[in-house]
Amino acid sequence: VAECRYRRGVPPVVNEGMQRQWNSPEFLNMWRGLEPTVSGLTAPLMAALQPKPGERVLDVGCGGGLPTLEVAAAVGPTGSATGADISEDLLELARSRAAESGLRNATFVNADVQVDTVPGAPFDAVFSRLGVMFFSDFVESFSNIGRHMKPGGRLVFVCFQSATANPWFGANILAKYAPPRPPSRFPPPTPLALGEEALTREFLAEAGFLGVSFEAFDDPMDAPFTGEPMSGGMLAPMGLARDVRAKAMQELLANDQRFVEGDRVKTIRKMWIVRANARG
């Protein structure tokens, strides 16, 4: 595993809640069920990214590594694809998939891209499939990403639109149970944290990115109803007492019932593709 260096003066763990969630014993099993439900996001992401032969590309929050491997195949042996994630379990899965694929130009590193220096910079492009919404400081995090990029390099990521556009998420329920946070100008790290276009534009501009654009698209969800709430994973980093967590789970399940048809969960997830360029 490649070593990553924390920048001077920045605490080694900036977002402890996400560190706990992504490295909890039950998270890998949850991810195996979640991964197929987000696979439809890869094609529009790759169409926006357009990886080219010979490029060096960074995948932020690479998870099990499937998008990273797709990029590795696209950039070919003269290029490289680096996947960064904070979950060692998911990185182990990604490395096993890379070995099975035979792609030698894919590398996976345990790194918190909020603060770490990831080997392989400067990158021609940086992309993310649902991996940039969990930062605790969005301006500093995107600034750090920008420091990894060539002048004019491409940033492309997929994220959810706002809570209003995605009522399946149960944002109001989660907010009710979330523990108090220190005062912050940034939204809490959740899948919908970058859903407000104006605010995300502001963060990216402050981080030095230019040419920011948003493209809306729909992602239909049709998945087996497992009996677990769609947003239940967000409770893990809250550290709730068992009885309180059980009550929150019941409320989230009641919210989910609006989208259950027979034994399937069916809804439309409202998404953004966000594009920007590193300062030249």
Steps between C-alpha positions, in 0.01 A plus 500: 500500500645832397569743781317834504623810681279726709554868437667683785260634762198295386370237745548142375127425528284789384169321476493237773136406439569398141816317604295294747223432251720394208713274719229343712473117486155510339585755231647260245184289500289813466718614209458172314126561503532869418750473215260353240249778568750770392649317201276698263687818592825383343404539132397869523805567717736348244327686216570825684855407599611366159827341620765498228792264431809597695324708764556476875165498680399503868177345633393661830306264727556207266312242710530156343692644209282417199500856355876520563552183299282631218719809482817288515380309194418825318835674566693187403846384600656843441259655750401422857197501727534549876211424734501660846270405787497498880358146527769233505236230448378661180858556383572131553197421283619747235851352495362149458289618207803668345699177528218304338471754217868484414520880488845600623444875477243517784620585851298526820609701805359557846469877504272769635499737205382780728854535635731232357750524220420216259791352300494549123426872474467712301191338349346589166155435642328425831160338524265359761184292508325608821829546685535874561187575704642381832769762561487706817650812332407517133719796410817354652421155359446622144808721537701190588357321198601796284856478629511148352405617151679636197412859406170485315444139605147362498291438813182298446277355769152358544301598808139510612285806462331659802285337767193663345574323171571168677227437760595130517809594701315591820714808561260653754498179704878474502535868596274442800727228638838646402710609800584870533785617277750775566404821315592461134423672171501158335209257481543175694671220307213304347427372148301822434757746635583643156144498370451878504653632179570855618681383814709242316597761240615722785716226654663409168570864413661564839711188446633650176301310238379664180233425241267328745191346339210285620304248295188344650397144428270234641620167636216249527525268800335157488652277766386219733343621821724354768315626804787738576439876452665655196670765715563282806876500443510868593411410860824309562730802553246671728579275797135478607383292794349170394139597577536838330657341194216245484245783505685686223514182290123457538437857382730456201326174407163674519634765261628227266157336483388780270735358239445126550302311238457136593849374579680781310613851585428728206579867479678760289818641648577851384869541422759757392801458277735780603790608280779747577860576408802557720640848481750535216 
